[in-house]
């Protein structure tokens, strides 16, 4: 499911199904943003900006009776084993801020590698759509550069050997920094010692990264973007 795992009570839906979600009435202090309108706008702007990429998949998840939206778009580019990804979220009940992040997803396992800052906009003012358009356009323009950076990072991580002891130390550090939870720590260890995908059997930093991102598939959707970015940045710091 392209790195997006819904918690209990959540569900995967199509983009068209987002149009069935009732949008609450706006107030003087809250202008709700329709999931459906947001999804279509992100797709439209992406098509205008990412001209050298083709949309290969789109995944949408709903939680809290449809009030929260989590989405991931993947775009095929020149690289054969990674796709440019755009992940974003929205809420109709003020539970989370609108947020967007860009990065890469690995085709073989659909794991996400997100980098850079997550652009989050605290609740919906009367100029929300103007602010949103600026946020989406700015993030997508940056995404092309960030994607190339991540592709280079992946090549670097593949060339960096990693022993079991180094991997175990890295696991402890990521656990200590609250990037991975106790339950996810077990998954990282299992994926490192016994990878689910043959492509990650090489003992290098990239295989360890994929073990972490496999575990992060169970991160609660509202904080998943932050967890992925922290994982990416921490691993780069460890292997610098």
N, C-alpha and C positions, 0 to 999 in steps of 0.2 A: 504493500500500500504506500510505497514511496516515502517511507520513513515516518508516516503519520499513523499513530496507534491511538484509538479512542478509548477512554476509560469506560468503566461500567456505566451504562445509561446513555452513552454516546452512540452515534450511528453515522455510517458513511452514506452520503447522498450524491446525486448528480447535481450539476449546476442548475439545471432547470427546476429541480425540486426546491432550490433556495427561494424561488419566487412564490412558494406556497407558505412561507413563514410570515406570519402577521407582524407588521412593523408597528410599534406603539406610536401613539400620538406624540407629537413634539410639544415641548413646553418652552417657557421663557429661558430655561437654563439647560435644556437637553434636546438636541436635534439628533434623533436616531438615524443611523446609516443602514440602509437596506443591504442584507447579505447579497442578494441577487444583483442589485445595482453595483455594489462594490466589486463583486466577482467579474461582472461584465466590463467594468471600467479598467480593472487591472489587466484583463485579457486584451482589451482594445489598446491601451497604452503600451503594453508589452509588444504587441504586433508592430506598432509604429516605431519603437525604439530598438528592439532586438531584431533588426532586419536580417542579420546573418544567422539567425537561429529559427528553428521550427518547433512549435509547441508539440511535445511528444506525449505528455500526460497531464492530467489535472485531477487532483484528489481533494474532496471536500468532506469535512466532518462536522457534525453538530452536537452540541452538548447543552445541558440545562434547558431541556424542552425547546430546543431550537434557538435559544437566546445567544449562545456562543457559536461562532464559526471559526474553524481552523482549516486552512487551505494550503496546498503545495502545488505549484506549477513546475513542470520540467521542460526544458528546451534543449533540443539537440543542436550541437554546434560542430566544430571541427574535431574535438577530441572524441575518440570512439568509446572510451570507457567511463566517461563522466558527462553529466548534463548540467547545464546552468539551471539552478533552482531558485524559485521565488516563493517564500513562505510568508503567510500573513494571517492575521486573526482580527476578529471583530466581535462586538457584543451589542445586544439590544437592551440589556438590563443594567448597564453601568458596572458590570462585574469585572471587566478587563478593558484596558485601553486598546485602541486600534494599534497594531504593530506590524512591521514588515521587515524581513531580513532576506538577504540573498546569499547564495553559495553554490554548492555542487551536490549532486547525488550520484552515487556509484551504481551503474546499471545492474551489475551482477547481484547486488543485494538490496538496492534501493535505500541505502543508508545515506544520511545527510551529513554534509560538512559545511557548516555555516560559519562565516567570519564577518568581521566588521561590527559596527554598532547596529543595534536594533532600533529603528526609528519608531518611537511610540508617541502617540498623540493623546494627551489627556482630554478627555471627554469633549463632547460634541457641541461646539459653539455654533453660532449662526453662520459662520464662515467655514463650516466644517468641510464642505465639498471643495472649496478653493484650497484649503490647507491640505486636504487629501490628495488632490491632483498634483500639487507641488511636491508632496512627500513621495508619491509613487514615481513621478517622473525623475526626481533627483535620485531616488534609490535605484531605479532601473539603469540610469546612465552609469552610476557607480558600479552596478552589478557586472558590467562587461569587464571592467578593470579588475574587480575583486575575483571574478571567475578565473581570469588568467593567473592571478596571484595564487588562488587555491590549486589550480592545475600544477603550477610550479611547486607549491608546497607538497602536493602528493608525490611528485617525482623525487623531491628531496627526502621525504619520509621513506619512500621505497628504497632509497640508497643508504639509509641509516640502519645498520644492523642493531638488533635489540635482543639481549639475553633474557632469560626467565627472571633473573634477579632484578634487572633493570625494569622489566614490565611490572613485577610485583611492587617495587618501590614506587613506580608511577601510579599504580592502583591505589596505594596507600595515600599518596599525596592528593589524588583526585577525590578520594573519600574524605580526607581531612578538610578539604576546601569545599565540601558539600556540592561537588559537581556530580558525583554519583552516589546513590543511596546504598545502604547495606545490602538490600536485595539485588540491586544492579551490580554491585561489586562481585557477587557470585557469578553473575552472567558474564562480566568482563573476564574473570578468571577462566571460566569454562570455554569461552570463545577464543581466548588466547591459547589455551592448552589444546583445545580440540575444535578448531574453526569449523563453522557450519559450511563454509564455502572453500573449496580447494584452492581458489585463487589467493587465499590469505594464509596459506600454510608457511610461507617464507617468514623467517624470524626477523622482522624489521619493524620500524616504527609505524609504518602504514598498516600493517596487520594488527598492531595494537590499537591504532586509531579506530579501525573497523570493529574491533571487539568492543570498544567504548561506545561507538555510535549504535551498535546492535543493542547494547544494554539501554541506551537512551531512548529507544523506541517505546519504552514503558514510562517515560517521563510524563507527568500530567500535562496535557496540552497547553494550559495557560502559561506554564513556565518552560515549555520544551525549547522554544527559540533561545532563551537565555542559556539554558543548559548546554545546547549544542555549541553556541558561540564560546562559552567558557571552556568547554572541552577542547575546541580547536586551538584557542589561544594558549591554554595550559600545555598542550602537547608540543606546540611550537617552541614554547619557552623551555621545556624539558630537553628538547633535542637540539637547541641552538648551539 
